[in-house]
Amino acid sequence: MKLTSVVTRTGASLLAGVFFFLGAPAFAQTAPQAIWAVNGHASTVTDVTISPDGRLLASGSFDRTVKVWRVTDGALVGVLSGHTAEVKSVAFSRDGSLVASGSYDRTVKVWRVADGALLATLVGHADTVRSVAFSPDGSLVASGSQDRNVNLWRVSDGALVRSLGGNGNWVMSVAFSPDGSSVVSGGADRAVTQWRVSDGALVRRFTAHSDWVMSVAFSPNGVNLATAGVDFAVKVWDMNSGALVRNLTGFADAVNSVAFSADGSSLVTADWSRSIKVWNAADGSLSRSFAENSLVGSVQFTPDGASFGYGRADGVVVLASNAGGTAVARPVLDVVAGTEKPSYVNKDKAKILVSVTDGAKAVTGASVSTTVTSSKGGKTVLTGTTGANGVAVLTYTVNSKSGTGTYLIDSAASKTGYTSATDNCSFTVSR
């Protein structure tokens, strides 16, 4: 049978199969620059996944099918039919040869991409399967369900290896760590739960959001986990300690999807205000923002980071350029460094005052780094944080053995959401 598709540059505007509240964008934004847009599903596209080699994109839909598209031109290369209810989640194996799908029919199916053959139907959940993920070595599939369990299945024979309980409510998202040693879930209990794959032991459980956790994603190096919540936030966690690394805010509605780029430098999110946002993973700053005309169910970068794929509530699948959008202007910090006195003597405590404002008001919580260079060239680095008055007070102990004469002070201040800035000054040591 010949497979055909309709490819447009703009997509359809019909909103069908709405599955979330649709809010309006909070501010004017530009639409993503579509490389291709495919009117390929008869209902809401719930999830997309891109093969690790970047050649294929698979989409799952409320129309009960999984479709496979060629990334280069949006051509349809396969239709995977067999679920008896809506498809909620899709995932490629790392070698790209298999696709797993989870459905409202309470099953997980594993498909061979080359010919679309159904290899296994995994039965064992008592409610909707909302998320599926392959282990890095392709030997296991994890599935998260509304029955509050995460199941681990062996791909080779479809056997249930173990069922991981402990979730307090629906499981909305699952992910394997990049080394395959652990699996995490996030869900309606607002928590992140982590288990060891080898024996199912609970590693860590913590409340991550003040509302449902909709999506979880590991950084490529496995150090961090990003979580997206109905509480209008994305959070990044240190998975060695469970500590919060940063909090990405500024969303106009619930966030339903988060993913890292393959190099770990960026995060992409989709939220219920129909916005797609790209973030700098290093400091959590917002790089650009896009507006869609239909809600985006999930979004994922291509391996090269040059584009991202997503599916919409109107049944359209899109590959868009990771360029353009609404550039987010970041205010520039205004930094002024000085000392309490112009001159000091041996053993004095020289107080260095670094004032940080945004040009109009004091900036609290800015990170300050100051390097003091003695007259003989020795360097001492001092760090601090600005207080409520926007000033960081750093103390340098004068040692005349480091030289007399002019000491140089170079100060830099930074804070997420701002452009960093520097200032310098000097003091003298007389004896």
C-alpha positions in Angstrom: 0.0 0.0 0.0 1.3 3.4 -0.9 1.5 5.9 2.0 0.7 9.5 1.3 0.7 12.6 3.3 -0.3 16.3 3.0 2.5 18.7 3.7 1.9 22.4 4.2 4.0 25.3 5.3 1.4 26.7 7.7 -0.6 23.8 8.9 -4.3 23.7 9.8 -6.0 26.1 12.2 -8.8 23.7 13.2 -8.6 22.9 16.9 -9.7 19.2 17.4 -9.3 16.8 20.2 -8.6 19.4 22.9 -7.1 17.7 25.9 -5.9 20.6 28.0 -7.2 24.0 28.9 -6.2 26.4 26.2 -5.1 29.8 27.4 -4.0 32.7 25.4 -0.3 33.7 25.1 0.7 36.2 27.7 2.5 38.5 25.2 3.0 38.9 21.5 5.3 36.3 20.1 6.2 35.1 16.7 5.4 31.6 15.4 8.1 29.0 14.9 9.6 28.9 11.4 8.2 25.6 10.1 10.5 23.5 8.0 7.5 21.3 7.4 4.0 20.9 8.9 2.1 17.7 8.2 -1.7 17.4 8.5 -1.1 13.8 9.4 -3.5 12.8 12.3 -7.3 12.9 12.6 -7.1 14.1 16.2 -4.8 15.6 18.8 -1.1 14.7 18.6 -0.2 13.8 22.2 3.5 13.0 21.9 6.5 13.1 19.5 9.9 11.4 19.6 12.8 11.9 17.3 15.2 9.0 16.5 18.7 9.4 18.0 20.2 9.5 14.5 17.8 12.4 13.6 16.4 10.6 10.6 12.8 9.9 11.8 10.1 11.5 13.9 7.3 9.4 15.4 4.0 10.9 16.6 1.2 9.4 18.7 -2.3 10.6 18.6 -5.8 10.4 20.0 -6.7 8.9 16.6 -5.2 5.6 18.0 -2.3 5.5 15.6 1.5 6.1 15.7 2.9 7.6 12.5 6.6 7.8 11.5 7.8 10.7 9.4 11.1 11.4 7.6 12.7 14.4 9.2 14.3 15.8 6.0 11.0 16.4 4.2 8.1 15.3 6.4 7.2 12.3 4.2 5.2 9.6 5.9 7.1 6.4 6.0 4.9 4.2 8.3 1.6 3.9 10.1 1.5 1.8 13.2 -2.1 0.7 14.0 -3.3 -1.7 16.6 -4.1 0.3 19.8 -7.8 0.2 20.6 -7.8 3.6 22.4 -5.9 6.9 22.2 -2.1 6.8 22.1 -0.6 8.9 24.9 3.2 8.4 24.6 5.8 7.3 22.0 9.6 6.6 22.3 12.4 5.4 20.0 15.0 2.9 21.1 18.5 4.3 21.1 19.4 2.5 17.8 16.2 3.8 16.2 15.0 0.3 15.2 12.1 0.2 17.6 9.2 2.4 18.7 7.3 1.9 22.0 3.8 3.3 22.5 1.6 3.7 25.5 -2.2 4.0 25.3 -5.5 4.6 27.1 -6.1 0.9 26.3 -3.8 0.1 29.2 -1.1 -1.5 27.0 2.4 -0.8 25.8 3.2 -1.9 22.2 6.6 -2.4 20.7 7.0 -1.9 17.0 9.7 -2.6 14.5 10.3 0.6 12.5 11.7 -1.0 9.3 8.4 -2.7 8.4 5.9 -1.5 11.0 5.6 -5.0 12.5 4.0 -5.3 16.0 6.6 -7.2 18.0 4.9 -7.3 21.4 1.9 -6.1 23.3 2.7 -5.6 27.0 -0.3 -6.2 29.3 -0.2 -5.5 33.0 -1.3 -2.0 33.8 -4.7 -1.4 35.3 -5.2 2.0 33.8 -4.1 4.4 31.1 -0.4 4.2 30.2 0.7 7.9 30.1 4.5 7.6 29.4 7.0 5.1 27.9 10.8 5.2 27.7 13.5 2.8 26.4 16.5 2.0 28.6 19.8 3.3 26.9 20.8 -0.3 26.0 17.4 -1.0 24.5 16.8 -4.0 26.7 14.0 -2.6 28.8 10.9 -0.4 28.4 9.6 1.6 31.3 5.9 2.6 31.4 4.2 4.9 33.8 0.4 4.6 34.3 -2.6 6.1 36.0 -2.6 2.9 38.1 0.3 4.7 40.0 2.9 2.1 39.0 6.0 2.2 36.8 6.5 -1.1 35.1 9.8 -2.4 33.7 9.4 -4.8 30.7 12.1 -6.9 29.0 12.0 -6.1 25.3 13.3 -9.5 24.1 10.3 -11.4 25.3 7.9 -8.8 26.6 8.1 -10.2 30.2 7.4 -7.9 33.1 10.6 -7.6 35.0 9.2 -5.7 38.0 6.6 -3.2 39.0 7.7 -0.2 40.9 5.2 1.2 43.3 5.4 4.1 45.7 3.8 6.9 43.6 1.0 8.7 45.4 -1.1 9.3 42.3 -1.1 9.0 38.5 2.4 8.7 36.9 2.6 11.3 34.1 6.1 10.9 32.9 9.1 8.4 33.1 12.7 8.6 32.1 15.8 6.4 32.3 19.1 8.0 33.4 21.6 8.1 30.5 23.7 5.3 32.1 20.6 3.1 32.5 21.2 2.6 36.2 18.0 4.3 37.4 14.5 5.3 36.3 12.5 8.3 37.5 8.9 9.2 37.4 6.9 12.4 37.9 3.2 12.6 38.4 0.0 13.9 40.0 1.4 13.5 43.5 3.7 16.5 42.7 6.8 14.3 43.4 9.8 12.9 41.6 10.6 9.2 42.5 13.8 7.5 41.5 14.5 3.7 41.6 17.6 1.6 40.9 16.9 -0.5 37.8 19.0 -3.5 38.9 16.8 -4.4 41.9 14.0 -1.9 42.0 15.2 -0.3 45.2 13.9 3.2 46.0 16.8 5.7 45.6 15.1 9.0 46.3 11.7 10.6 46.5 11.0 14.3 46.9 8.2 16.8 46.3 9.3 18.7 43.1 6.4 21.0 42.4 3.3 22.5 44.1 1.1 20.9 41.5 1.3 17.9 39.1 4.6 17.0 37.5 3.8 16.6 33.8 7.2 15.9 32.3 10.7 14.7 33.4 13.9 14.7 31.4 17.5 13.9 32.2 20.4 16.0 31.0 22.7 14.1 28.6 25.4 13.7 31.3 22.8 12.4 33.8 23.7 15.0 36.5 20.5 17.0 36.3 16.9 16.3 35.9 14.4 18.8 34.5 10.8 18.7 35.6 7.8 20.6 34.2 4.8 21.3 36.3 1.2 22.5 36.3 2.4 25.2 38.7 3.7 27.3 35.8 7.4 26.3 36.4 10.2 24.2 35.2 12.8 23.1 37.7 16.3 21.6 37.4 17.5 19.2 40.0 20.9 17.8 41.0 20.3 14.1 40.9 23.4 13.3 43.0 21.9 15.2 46.0 18.3 15.9 45.1 19.0 19.6 45.5 17.2 22.3 43.4 19.7 23.8 40.9 17.4 26.4 39.3 13.8 27.4 38.8 12.7 28.6 35.4 9.7 30.9 35.7 7.8 33.3 33.5 5.2 30.9 32.1 1.7 32.0 31.5 0.2 28.6 32.1 0.9 25.0 33.1 4.0 23.4 31.5 3.4 20.0 29.9 6.7 19.2 28.2 10.4 19.7 28.8 13.5 18.3 26.9 17.2 18.8 26.8 19.2 19.3 23.7 21.7 16.5 22.9 24.7 18.6 23.9 23.0 19.7 27.1 23.3 23.4 26.4 19.6 24.1 26.0 16.1 23.2 27.2 12.9 23.4 25.2 9.5 23.6 26.8 5.8 23.7 25.8 3.1 25.1 27.9 -0.7 25.4 27.9 -0.5 29.1 26.7 0.5 27.5 23.4 4.1 28.8 23.8 7.3 27.0 23.0 10.3 28.4 24.8 14.1 27.7 24.5 16.2 28.2 27.6 20.0 28.4 28.3 20.6 25.3 30.5 23.8 26.8 32.0 22.1 29.8 33.7 18.3 29.2 33.2 17.9 32.4 31.1 15.2 32.5 28.4 16.8 32.6 24.9 13.7 32.9 22.7 9.9 32.3 22.8 7.5 31.2 20.1 3.7 31.2 19.9 1.6 28.5 18.2 -2.1 28.7 17.2 -2.9 25.3 18.8 -1.8 23.7 22.0 1.5 21.8 21.8 1.5 18.3 23.4 5.2 17.7 23.5 8.4 19.1 21.9 11.8 17.6 21.3 15.1 18.9 19.8 16.7 17.1 16.8 20.1 15.7 17.7 21.9 18.6 16.1 19.8 21.2 18.0 19.1 23.1 14.8 15.4 22.3 14.9 12.7 20.8 17.1 9.7 18.7 16.4 6.3 18.9 18.1 2.7 17.9 17.7 -0.4 20.0 18.0 -4.0 19.6 19.3 -5.3 20.2 15.7 -3.6 17.0 14.5 -0.6 18.7 12.9 3.0 17.5 13.3 5.7 20.2 12.8 9.4 20.3 12.4 10.5 23.9 13.1 13.8 25.8 13.0 15.4 26.6 16.3 16.0 30.1 15.3 14.1 33.4 15.2 11.2 33.6 17.6 10.8 36.5 20.0 14.2 37.4 21.4 14.1 38.0 25.1 15.9 41.1 26.1 17.7 40.8 29.4 18.4 43.9 31.4 22.1 44.7 31.9 23.4 44.8 35.5 25.0 48.1 36.6 28.0 47.3 38.9 29.9 49.8 41.0 32.9 48.6 43.0 34.6 50.6 45.7 36.3 50.4 49.1 35.5 52.1 52.4 38.9 53.9 52.5 41.4 54.8 49.7 44.4 53.4 51.7 45.2 50.6 54.1 48.1 49.4 56.2 49.3 45.9 57.1 46.7 43.7 58.8 43.8 46.1 58.0 40.5 44.5 57.0 39.8 46.2 53.7 36.0 46.3 53.0 35.2 46.0 49.3 31.6 47.2 48.5 30.1 46.0 45.3 26.7 47.6 44.5 24.5 46.0 41.8 21.4 47.6 40.3 19.4 47.1 37.1 19.9 50.8 36.4 16.9 51.8 38.5 16.6 49.6 41.6 18.8 47.4 43.7 19.3 43.8 42.6 19.1 41.2 45.4 20.7 37.8 45.1 23.3 38.7 42.4 26.5 36.6 42.5 29.6 38.7 42.9 33.2 37.6 42.2 36.0 40.0 43.0 39.7 39.5 42.2 42.2 41.6 44.2 45.6 41.9 42.5 48.5 43.0 44.8 51.2 45.3 43.7 53.5 42.3 43.3 50.9 40.5 41.1 49.4 38.0 43.6 45.7 37.4 43.1 43.0 36.7 45.7 39.5 35.8 44.7 36.5 36.8 46.9 32.9 35.8 46.3 29.6 36.9 47.8 26.0 37.7 47.1 24.1 41.0 47.1 21.7 41.6 50.0 18.4 43.4 50.1 20.1 46.7 49.4 21.8 45.3 46.3 25.3 45.5 47.9 27.8 42.7 48.5 30.4 43.3 51.2 33.7 41.5 50.8 36.6 41.6 53.2 40.2 41.5 52.2 43.0 41.1 54.8 45.9 43.3 53.9 49.4 41.8 54.1 52.2 44.2 53.3 54.4 41.3 52.4 52.3 41.1 49.2 53.7 44.6 48.4 53.0 48.2 49.0 51.5 50.6 46.5 48.4 50.1 44.3 46.1 47.1 44.6 43.6 46.5 41.8 40.1 45.3 42.3 38.1 43.7 39.4 34.5 42.8 40.2 31.9 41.0 38.2 28.2 40.4 39.0 25.7 38.0 37.5 22.2 36.8 38.0 19.8 34.6 36.0 17.7 36.8 33.7 20.3 39.6 33.5 23.3 40.4 31.4 26.4 40.2 33.5 28.6 43.3 34.1 31.9 44.3 35.6 33.6 47.2 37.3 37.0 47.9 38.8 38.7 50.2 41.3 41.8 50.3 43.4 43.2 51.1 46.8 46.7 51.6 48.1 48.8 49.8 50.8 51.3 52.1 52.5 53.2 49.8 54.8 
